[in-house]
Each structure stands twice: as C-alpha cells, then as structure tokens.
Amino acid sequence: MKKLLVLGLLLTHIAVLAQTSAVPANTEVSAGEEVVDPVLKEQEEKAKTLYSLGYLMVESVKSNLIIEDENEYKYISQGMRDNLMNNPSQTDINQYKPLIIKRYEEDTKKITAKRDEEKKKFLAAAKKERNTKELEGGILVHTITKGKGNAPTPENTVKVNYHGTLINGTVFDSSVLRGEPAEFPLTGVIPCWTKGLQEMRPGGKAKLICPPETAYGNRQRGIILPNSVLIFEIELLEVK
C-alpha cells in the first residue's frame, strides 16, 4: 500500500508539456494605431497559459525528484509526451514501478536533508538579527517599525497588510500584491500569527518568521512544501 501511495504521489506531479507559439505580429492600420488578430491573440494566451501550467507543475516534480542532467529530462519528457498524446508506453510500466518508487524515495530523502540543513542555517542567522525577539515555539518577531496603542489579544480581529515568502524568496501569499488589506480573527490563523501579532501595535511593521511547527507542519499547502519555514512581512493597520 505504501508503494502504491508513493507512486500515486509521483504520478500526480507529472507536468503538462505545453506548446509554445510565436508572438503574433500586429497589423499596422495607421500611424500610432495597431490591432491584433483576435484568433492569434487567443492562441498566444492559450500557449502561455499551458506553458505556465507546465512550469508550475514541474516545480512540484523538483520537490521530490533530482533531475541530474539534460538526458534525464529528455527521457522523462518523452514519457510524458507519449502519455499525453495517448501513445502506448515504450516500456513495461509494471516492470519499472519498483525502480520508480526507489528513485522517488531516495531523491526525496536527499532533498529533505538538504532543505532541513538550509532551514537550520536560516533560522540560526535570523535569531542574530537586531530587534528580533524569540517566542515560544521558536517564532521570531523582527521589529521594523514600532506602532502605538494596544496590542491585539487572541479575541481580537486584526486588519493587516502582509507579504508571505519562503526562505528562497518564493511568494506564496500577499495582500500587498493583491492591493487590498486583509482581516483575520487571531483565533483563526496559524499559531505563529496568533502569538506573533500580539507583539505588535497598530501602525507597526514587523517580519514574522514561523518555524514549521507553528505554521503548517508536515502538511503541504499549494506551493508550501511540508515542514517549510514561512516569512511574513506584516503591517498592523487596525485592531478590532
């Protein structure tokens, strides 16, 4: 059962190979005025959408498999292409399932070990930053700007602007990019937020660093992999 589960997880990561298309040329109708063929524009947008989908899905593949060179990519992409085009497999899939599972498990261990080491180094360095306070669970609150007034309690709702990233800089959520502040009850967020926001005052800004145990733990949430450290730059706008 375990092997079937691992194989199933691997197969869900298969990326879609999108076709690329050249940017359609605009047709000049008068000086300073251009029109684009709507059919070509639609084809271009479809191609870019599929390309983006494939790119994002491969990010998930890379979180569990180490692709060592161009040749390995070619073999993987050929297998994906054959499947997507409903062509018969060029190998006996059942024969190679055990080797697929073995490769998947070995690479996952290597990737996890590397991520754990990067996580430890990041947290150790973050603790040494000035104006940083460590809370229960290893939560780090780095004060950027002090606010005024009363700090929120778990019973309060907070209005905030925030920008969430992983330690490699990947943005996973951001009210700043959406252009609209967010409101949360402090009892309805991850423990890191519940505890960390109580260290802030309205008008204040801080960087909140959340160890996995105070965030999503070993659960995956979209592009947030299991056991990820989360970083939030937060501006506390209002306490309700």
Buried (B, 14 or more C-beta within 10 A) or exposed (E): EEBEEBBEEBEEBBBBBBEEBEEBEEEEEEEEEEEEEEEBBEBBEEBBEBBEBBEEBBEBBEBBBEBEEEEEEEEBBEBBEBBEEEEEEEEEEEEEBEEBBEBBBEBBEEBBEEBEEEBEEBBEEBBEEEEBEEBEEBBBBBBEEEBEEEBBEEEBBBBBBBBBBBBEEEEBBBBBEEEEBBEBBBEEBBBBBBBBBBBBBBBBBBBBBBBBBBBBEEEEEEBBBBBBBBBBBBBBBBBE
